[in-house]
Every structure is written in structure tokens, then in C-alpha cells.
Amino acid sequence: MLLVPNRGHRLDAPAYRKRYPGLRVLAPRGGRKGIEEVVPVDGTYEDFPGDDTVRLETLKGVAEEEGVMLVRSSDGMTVVLNDVVFNMDRKKDPLGWFFTTVLGSAPGPRVSRLTRLVFVKDRKALRADLERLAATPQLVRLIVAHEKVASGAEAASALRQAATYL
């Protein structure tokens, strides 16, 4: 199964589908149309056979164009996000500087300027999504696509801090 997190991260999906022809592709409901421009989508996150260990949800504040993966392990709950929250340090190389400074991706944790422009449809709803995730019982880890993992008490704090950028 291939989970395509949003239309911004669909570029490699066709190569995986070609290499693994039986691969089932799932996308967030709100992002399905954009993802289907490059690869056939077999279902949405609601079709994921979640259980007590792994489940997927969509985020309302981004019109369900992106989701969250919740993973329960022996040490607690991990929240996995993609572009909704960045947790990066500022970069000094030209491209990194542009990405982290001009596009507002750092310092993290934060909802970047680019994410607010491209994905966020309802700031209040996304703030509620992030605060709800911060209150996840036994939250021990926040994994984001862009750079640093937050562990322990930092996980909930990172989600609350990111919510302040909305």
C-alpha cells in the first residue's frame, strides 16, 4: 500500500506504481483529484484498514487535502504529519535560505508561510486539529516530513507552538 500524503508529494507515486503493479494507492479525500493527475488512486484514507496500532485521519483545516497517521507502539502514541507542520532550523545555502526564510519554514516547529498559502483553507479548524493532536493520550513522538522529530513532552509542545502560526 502506498499512502500519498498530498498533491505536493505525488511525484514519485507513478514510479512506485510501475515498479509494483499490484500496489494499492490511497490519498486523502480532499487531495485525491490532484494526486490522480499523476497516478490512479484506489481509495482514500477512509479505506485504510486501520486498527489499534495504525490509523489514518484527514485534517479538516486543510480541506482534507492532507492527513495524519497515528501509530501506537509499546512506548505510546506517535503522530506523523507531512507538510502541515515543519520543524526545521534556518539554512544558510541559497536554496535552503529561500525555503526556510522567505517561505517561512523555519525556525520550527511551525506552520510555514507556504503551507498557509497552498494548503490551509480554515485556520481555526487547523488550529483545532493541531491542538486535538497535542492532547493525544500517551503522545510520545511527533514526526514531520521536514526535518526534526519531537519526542517526549516536546511532541505536544511542538504541535501547540505550530498552532500559534495560524
N, C-alpha and C positions, 0 to 999 in steps of 0.2 A: 504494500500500500504506500502511495506517495501522497503526502499532505503538502499542498501548495499553499503557503501562508497568506499570500495576497498577490495582486496583479503585478506588483513591483518585483516579485521574486518568482516569476514564472519562466524565466529564460532557459533554465536547464531542464525543465519538465519534459519537453519533446525528446531530448536525448535519452532520458531515463525510460520514457515510454517505448522508444525504439529499441533500446537495449533489452528491456524486459517487457515484451509484448502483452503479457498477462497482467501487468501492473494495474492496479485499481487506483485511479486518481480522484482525490477528494479536495474540495475547495470550500472556503467559507461561502455561505449562501449569497452574500452581497457582492463577493468578488468573482463569482462563477463566470459571468458573462465576459469579463476582461481576461480571465485565465483561459477560457475556451477559444479565445482568438489565436492561441498558440498550441493548445493541446486539448484533446477531448477530455471532458470531466465526467466521471462516472457517478458522482454524488456529492453531497455537501457534508459538512462536519456533523450534521444531524444523523447521517448514515453511518458514522463511525461506530463500530461495535464496542463502545466504552464499557468499562466495568469499574470495580472499586480501585483498580490500580491506575488506569489511564482513562481520562475522558477529555473531550473537546467541547468548548463553548465558543460562541461568537460574541463579539463586543458590540453593544448597541451604539456606543458613541461614535463608531466609525461605520455606521450603517451596515454592520455585519460583514464588512469587506475584509476583516481580519479577525483572528480568533485567539484563543488561549488554550494551551494544553496544561492540564493539571495531572501531576504524576505523584502517586502515593508510594513511598518506599518505607523501609524499616525505620528510618530516622525522621520521617514526617512528610510534608507536602511540598512539592516543587511547582512553581508557576513558571511556564515557559511562554514568552511573548516574542514577537518579531519586531516590527517597526514602530509599534505604539510607544515603547519606552527604549531610549538609548541610555547607555551607561558608559560613556567614553571620557577619556581625557583629551584635552586640546592637542592637536598635532601641529608640527612645525613645517613639514614639507608642503609645497604649494597646494596639491590636491587635498591633503589632509586638513590644512588650514582652512581652505574654502569649505570643506564639508563640515568641519567642527565649529568654525567661527561664523562664516556667512550664513550657512544653512542652520546654524544653531543646534548642532548635535552634541555639544559639549559646553561646559563640563556636566557630567551626568551625576545622578540619574535625572532624566528629563524627557518630556515630550518635545521633540525637536520642532523647529520652525517649519521645516519641510513636511513633517508628518502632519502638523496642524493645517498646512495649506492643501495637501494632497488627500489625506485620509479622514481627518476629523470633520464630522458633519454636525455633531452636537457635543459641545464642550462639557456641558453639565452632565450629560449621560456618560461620557468617557470618564470624567472625574469620578462619578458614582461607580463605574466599572472598576477603576483602579483602587478606589477606597474599599470596595467589596473584596477585591483580591487581597488587599493588605490585611483584611480581617479574617482571612482564611485560617481556620483552626490548624494548629501544628505546622504553620508555614516555616520552612527552614531554608528555602532557596528560591532565588529569582534568577532565571536565565533569560537573557535577552540576546537578540541576533547581533547586536552591535556592541561588543566588547566585554565588559566585566560582569561576572556573576556576583550577586549579593547573597551572602549567607547569614544564617542566624537572624538576630534581631534586625540586621541591616536590610533584609529582604522586605519586610513590611515597611520599614522607614523609606526605602528606595521607591516603593510604589506610592507612598503618601507624598514624597517630595516631587515625584514626576507629576502627580495630580495638580500640584500648585502651578504648573506651567499652562494650565487650561483656563 
